[in-house]
Amino acid sequence: MTLSKTLRSLTLDLSAACLALAVWAQTADLSEGEIRKVDKEGGKMTLAHGPIKSIDMPPMTMVFTVKNPVLFGDLKKGDKVRFAVVREDGKLVVTEIVPAAAR
């Protein structure tokens, strides 16, 4: 292998490692919960969740607005998930949600 091919290969490996680290860092701040109800038509989801540090919320079960309908995906009642929430226009809004196993 030539030096330029080796450098190109190392650059690609480093890029992949950086991307993996960025994804891990984003999911490290997600809260954990379990879906209790999915209301795709209403754009809402009920979650039983642990502490949500980003908004200083203790564990409880509550209804959240889902920012983008795409986030519902194939999620269903009983699924364990990791998710991010923000306060937006007086509502608590889920901005990211993934199955708990997808860490």
PyMOL commands that set and color helices and strands:
alter all, ss='L'
color gray80, all
select helices_A, chain A and resi 3-28+53-55+69-72
alter helices_A, ss='H'
color red, helices_A
select strands_A, chain A and resi 31-39+44-49+60-66+80-88+91-99
alter strands_A, ss='S'
color yellow, strands_A
deselect
rebuild
show_as cartoon
